[in-house]
Amino acid sequence: MINLETPRKFRAFVNQAHQVAAEMLRPNSRRYDLAEHEYPVELDMLAAMVDGLGASGTGSGAGASGVRRSGADADGVVNGSNLSSVLSIMEMCWGDVGLLLSMPRQGLGNSAIASVASDEQLQRFDGVWAAMAITEPDCGSDSANIQTTARLDGDDYVLNGEKIFVTAGGRCDAVVVWATLDKTLGRAAIKSFVVMKDTPGMTVERLEHKLGIRASDTATIRFDNCRVPRENLLGTADIDKGFAGVMQTFDNTRPLVAAMAVGCARASLELTRDLLAEAGVEVDYDRPVHLQPAAAATYLSMEADWEAAYLLTLQAAWMADNAQPNSLQASIAKAKAGRTANDVTLRCVELTGTLGYSEHHLLEKWSRDSKILDIFEGTQQIQQLIVARRLLGKTSAELK
């Protein structure tokens, strides 16, 4: 039985995250949306504070780098780094999604390292800001079709290929790159490698101009005979172990993206409720929906959708903390939260009319930011396909 109240040990930390979002992220939200590709210098101080909280043990799971699976304690239940990460990310993305994605040492690549790295690698890459490089020009949601190659040559792997849409790819210290050891072997040969930014043969080709999360840079990176030490391969090189080790990353990162969506949608709901109240539309939880104004009824429907996404996200993170297989729940949470954030933010713009569509408030920005949350870490369609396979007991070959 999951207790849906915020665990007591996380409450102070979650409150701190909300305070940071309110006092640092949201006040700078519009500025860095307009100044795309300008580095948010305010985040350096914030990242240092998060590092300090993590080192002291009071801020475990302060961001993406905090996630790692663990076993249950003596009582059989763990409220660990995955749950604390999603709770803090919800608060931070209530402030600004793009700025959260720009935080040093809190990249999705850090989550990949935390998920599958050995103890030696965890220690070696401690303090590194890592981006995640999966998508390619001819390979998006079908990650098993990756064309970037990794060829073993002595003590190095030689990487060749191109990655696109790399979040924080221009600012990070390292990139976790998905590459195949043998194209003929399909999924089983795909492994992930930590490539440091100064490695010869690795080039940031360009930064993209985007609809949303403009505070976060998104890069195209090319690998041309890029030599990576063999000890930088995450997990095992054994092809017999298959694709599961690499895909385990998604079981931890998809709840994080779901948490981003939940936070962004909540920001839109709260502001919309205030604007409706100013216009004389009160949302009454004690009256049937059909007896309330249409705007209030719409708001209640959106809030119910949001709560479902919130609870599914907590479930997926809690299961990871307690060493329970959560691939199905992670995909359900990501699918529900991503779609809910899109629907909620756009409908909030609609409900608030000119105030929502103009730059007078952040509602139009949140609607732009939310779109990516239904796309990266696996699109809505891919999540639905994964869920269907799991529920029907079908393989990827049987259900495409």
N, C-alpha and C positions, 0 to 999 in steps of 0.2 A: 504494500500500500504506500503510495507516494503522498507525503504531506506537501500540499501546494503552497504553504506559506514559505516565505524566504527564510532559509536556515538562519538561525540566530548568529552564527559565526560569520555570516556574509553580510549582515545588515549594515554595519558601519562602513564596510567597503563599498557596498552598492550605493549608499548615501554619498560617499566621497565621489564615486564615479558620476553620479547625477550632478553634484555640485560643480565638478570639472566641466561637464557638458553644458551646464547653465551659464557658467562664468567665463569659460574659455572657448569652447567649441562653437556654441550657437552665436555668440557675438561676432565671431570671425567668419561665420558661414557664408554670408553674402560676399564678403571681401575676396575670399579665395575661389569662390565660384566665378567671379568676374575676372580674377587674375589667374587664369588657367596656366599651369606649369610653373607658377611662382611657388617656391618652397615655403610652407608654413613654419616659420622659425619658432613660433610659440610652442610647437610640438616637442622641441628639444628638451625644454624644461619639464614638460609633462612626461616624456619618455623616461627621463632620469628619475622622476618621482615614482613612476610605475616600477622601474628596475629596483628602486630602493624598497618599495613595498614587497616586491617579490622576494628579495634577498632576506628581508626581515621575517617573512612568513605571514605577514598580515595581508598581503595582496596576492595570494596564490591564484593564478588564472586571471591576471590582469588584462590579458589580451590573448591573441591567437597563440602566442608562444607557450601559454600555460597548459594547453591540453595534452594529456597523456593518460592512457588507460591504467587503472589500478584495481587491486582486489578489494573485497569488502573487509571492513574492520571486524572487531570481535562481536559487535552487535549485528553484523550481517548487512550493514548499510553504509554507504559512503556518499557524502555530499562533498565532492572534490573539485578538481581544477576545471573539468568540463562544465559543471553547473555554474561555478563562480564566473567562468569566462562568458557564458551566454548571458548571465544576469548583468555583468558589467558592460558587455557590448550593447545590450538593449539600452542601457542608460546613456552610453556614449553616442549611440546612433540616434537617440532622441535629440542629441545636440547636433551632430553632423556626420553622415556616413562617409563622405569623402575624406574628411579630416581624420576620422578613425582609421581608415585604410592607409593614411599617410604616416601613421605613428611609427617611428623607428623601432626596430626589433619586435614588431608585432604583426609581421606579414603572414600571409597564408602559407608561405614557405616555412616559416617557423613552426607552424602547426604540423606540417608534413614531417619535419625533423623530429618534433616531439612525439609524433605518432609511431614512427617506424625505426628511428635511429637506435644504434647500439648505445650502451652506457658510455663507451669511449667517444663516440661521435657526439653525443649530447654534451660532454665536457668540452670537446674540441670546438664545437660550434656555438658554445655559450656566448651570448652577447652579440652574435651576428644577426644582422637584419636581412632576412631571406624572403625573396619573392618566389612565386610559383609560376613555372613556364610549362604549360600543357598544350594549349591551342596552337594550331598551325594553319597556314593559308588553305590547305586542303583537308584539314582535320579539326572539326569542332567538337560536337558532342560525342562523336564516336572516337573516344580516346584510344580504343584498341587499334585504330588505323594510323597511329603515329608513324611519321616517316623519318624523323630525326634519328640518326644512327649513332651507336656507341660501339666502337671496335677496340677490343683489347690489344694493346701493343706494349709488351713488356710490363712495366709497373703503372702504366697509364691507360685510361680509356680515351680514345680519340672521337670527339663529337662533331657531327656535321649536320646542319639543318637550320631551320628558321622557326622561331616562335613569335606569335603575335598576341596582342591583348594581355601583356604581362603587367599586372597591377604592381605599382611601385618599382617597375623594372629599371627606371632611370635613376632612382635614388638609393636603392638597396645596396647592401654589401655583398650579397651572394644571391644566386638563383637556383632553386630546385628544379632541375630539368628532367622531363620525362623523355626517354629515348629507348629505342629497341636494339637489343643485342643481335637480333636476326629477324629480318622482315618476314621470312618464310614461316616462322613459328607463331605468328599472330600475338595474341595477348600475353602468352606465357613469357615472351622474351622482353617485355617492357619493364624497365627499371627506372629508378629515379637517382639523380646524381646532384651533389652540391657543387656548384661551379662558382668560385670566387670571382668578384667583379673585375679584378685586374688580370685575369687569366688571358694570355695571348690567344687570339683566335676568336674571342667573344667580343662582339660589337653591338652597341645599342644603335640601331639604324635610325629610329625616329620615335617621337612621342605623338600620340594621337590627340585630335580634338574631338570632344565627346558631348553627348546630350546631357549627361549627368555626372555625378561624382567628379566634378572638374577640379576639385582640390587635390585629387589623387592622380598621379601621372600613370599613363598606360603606354607601355613601350613595345616596340618590335625589336627583337634581338636575333642576331645571326651568329651561328657557330661554324667556323671554317677551320677544320683540323685543330680544334680546340682540345688540348691535352689536359685531362683531369686525373689526378691521382686515383688509383683503384680503390684506395681506402675511403674515397668520397662517395662511393656507391652506397646508398641507403639500403639497409636490410641485407639480403643475401643475393649473390650473383647466380645462385642455383636456379636454373630454368624450371626444374621440376617443381619448385615451390609455386610457380605460376604467377598470376596477376593479382592474387589476393592481397599480398603484402603491400603492393603499390596502392590498390584500391582502398585499403584500410584508412588511408589518409582522408578520403571523402567521408567516411563514417564519423570522423571528428570535425571536419571543416564544414560540412553541410549544416549541422546545427548552429555553427557560428554565423553563417550567412543567413540562416533563418532568424537568428537573434537580431541581426542588422535590420532585416525587414520588419520585425516586430517593433523595434525601437523607432524606426522612421514612421511607421503607420500610427504608432501611439502619439507621436508629436503632432501629426495631422489631425487626429481625432480630438486631442485636447484643445488645440487652437480653434478648430471648427466649432466645437461646443461653446467656447467663449464667444465667438463671433455670432453664432445663432442666438445666444442669450442676449447679446447686445441688440439684436434685431427683433427681440421679443418672442423668440421661439424657445420654449423651455422643454427639455427632455425629461419626461416624467416616468420613472421606473415603476411607479405604482399603478399606472393606468394601462389598459390594453392598447396595443399599437394602433388598432383601427380607430381609436378615439382620440388620437393625437395628430398634430399637423403632419403632412407628408414628409417634411424635412426632418422632424423628430423621429418618425418611423424609419426613415432611411438611415438615420444616425444609429438607431438601436440595432438595426440589421448589420451595419458595418462593425459595430462594437462586438457583437456576438461572433462574427467571423474572426475579428482580431483575437478574442479570447481563446478561440479554438487553436489558432496558430501559436499563441503564447504557450498554451498547455502542451501542445505537441512538441514544441521546441524544448521545454523543460524535460519532457519524458525522454527524448533522444539523448540529451546530455546526461541525465541521471543514469540511464542505462550504460553509457560509456564509462562513467565513474565506477559503476558496480560490475564491470567486466562482463556485461551481458551483450550478446550480439545485437547490434542496433542498426544494421544496414537498411532494413525496411523502414524503421522509425525515422532514421536520419533523412531518407528520401521523402517520406510523407511530410515531415516537418518542413523541409526545404520547399517542396511543392506547394504546400498550403500557405506558408508564410510569404513566399515570393509572390504568388498570385494575389493573396490578400493585400499585401502592401501596394501592389499596382492598382487594384480595385479601389481600395480605401483612399489613397492619396488623390487619385483622379476624381473620385466622387466628392471628395472634400472640396476640391477646386470648383466643381460644378455647383455644390450646395452654397458656396460663399460668393458665387457670381464674380463681379469685377474685382472684389477684394482678393479672391483666390487666384485669379488669372494674372493680376498685376504683380509687380515686384514690391508692393507695399508690405506684403507679408511673405513668409517663406513657403507657403503652400505650393506655389507653382514649382519651386525648386525641389521640394520633397517629391513631387510627382515625377520630376525628371530623374532624380536620384534613385527612386524606387525601381525603375525599369530594369536596371542591371541586376538587381537582386533576384529577379525571376529568370535570369539568363546564366550568369557565371556560376561556377561549381556545379554545372549540369543544368540544362534548360528545363523548363516546365514539362516539355514533352518527354524528355529523357527520364525525368523523375517518375512520371506516370508509367512509363514503360518498365522501369525497374520495379515499381510497386506491383504492377500487373504480373510480372514474372515471378516475384516472390509469393504473391497470393495464390497464383495458379500452379506454382511448382514447375514453371517452364524455364528452359535454358535460353541463352541469348540467341542460339541457333534456331530454337523452336518458335520464339516470339520476337519478331523484329519490328 
